[in-house]
C-alpha cells in the first residue's frame, strides 16, 4: 500500500484498491479522489489520509456501520459476503 510519506494523496491508495477490486470481478466506480462506489446500495469505500485519521473517526463514533481497514473506511451497505470479503482482501 501507498501512504505515510510526504506528498501522499488518498487517491493513490484508492487507485491500488480499485484495480484489485475490479480484478476480483466486483463492480466499482471511482468518484473524486478518495471514494469508490460499489454496486450494492450503500456500499462505498472512503480513503482517508492515513490510518490515524480513520481510526480516530472510529473512536469518535463517526463511522457507524463501517469497517475501518488501514486508512480506508468501508461502508458495507447491502453488499453480500462475496463482495465484502473480496473488498476486504484488497484493503
Secondary structure, 3 states (H helix, E strand, C coil): CCCCCCCCCHHHHHHHHHHHHHHCCCCEEEECCCEEEECCCCCEEEECCCHHHHHHHHHCCCCCCEEEECCEEEECCCCCHHHHHHHHHHC
